[in-house]
Amino acid sequence: MVVDGRITKEEFNNFALVLIERSQQLHDKWERIEHTIGNNIVYYLRKRNCHRLVERKPTSSTDNSSSIIADDDDEDIILQDCTTTEAEDNCCITLSESSNSESTQQIYHVYDYHVIYSPAYAVPVLYFDAKTADGRRLTLDEIWNTVDLEYATNIQYDAWSLISQQEHPLLGRVFYFIHPCHTSNFMNLINGKGSSQNLYLCTWLTAVGRVVGLQLSTSYFV
């Protein structure tokens, strides 16, 4: 039972199975990974090689900025990772459906997402590795330049309090992660509004994934 927005390790594992079952039905490529630490087995969720198609206008002679931006009032867009149809790659959307402008440049960022249970906070934590197509790890500024501008404007001034880097707790490699310090508070509010507890992870991913280009289809909640 979810208490004050927090869950136990056993509840995390059960909710992960719910997400995996729906992911398989939707062909959304989430995986449940078994990891052994000593005599203990730990489960986490993984979605690999998720391509975010970033479209930007070429830099003009009067604009020295090389930042990648997403603006709803312009033609620069981020095509978010999402589920489409079985005939498409479920990690991508096709550009032709969103923009036909010939004055834009197209680049890909490649994301690996991991969902890991935190015993200290008693909530899930979203870890992610973000790279350019040629394998260079994105900087925090580059990641924030792909967040929708309204959202970024509200919290970018304190970006490192939301996104930081640390060693992956299971793999021992440096990953970015979204700080879990406020997770229990907002999940308590969401659950208080009648959200299904079995869909705890789906609801949580919908809330935090937007920051780093991860979106769940509404079909997860049907």
Disulfide bonds with the S-S distance in Angstrom:
none
